[in-house]
């Protein structure tokens, strides 16, 4: 059983979408990708906003590179990193299916809540009408009683 679990977990982790989600799961890596949206940058430039060592930043970059989210090239001693949007498009395509599902669910919920509100309003109207009748009959009785007293 343990072997099967390990095998399934290994197989799941090796697919591209899972690798992309794993890479996106860290806020430092998401910040690096956000920086790369504005254009290529060196490892030193990418490391500037973070309080971590260069080897730690390099590890984050390796995770992003393995996920296909960045590409690193070499120009003399400068190793610029560039954003690769392919895996992000795959994530967007995958989530699109679920977005449609949730939109449809929210639409059904909105219809249900509207119907429920309508029923509640009908109940309030009925209660208000009963209260009005009760008040009218009280007013009529009061009027009738005062007319009796005058006689």
PyMOL commands that set and color helices and strands:
alter all, ss='L'
color gray80, all
select helices_A, chain A and resi 2-14+16-24+27-36+43-47+54-66+86-150
alter helices_A, ss='H'
color red, helices_A
select strands_A, chain A and resi 70-72+81-83
alter strands_A, ss='S'
color yellow, strands_A
deselect
rebuild
show_as cartoon
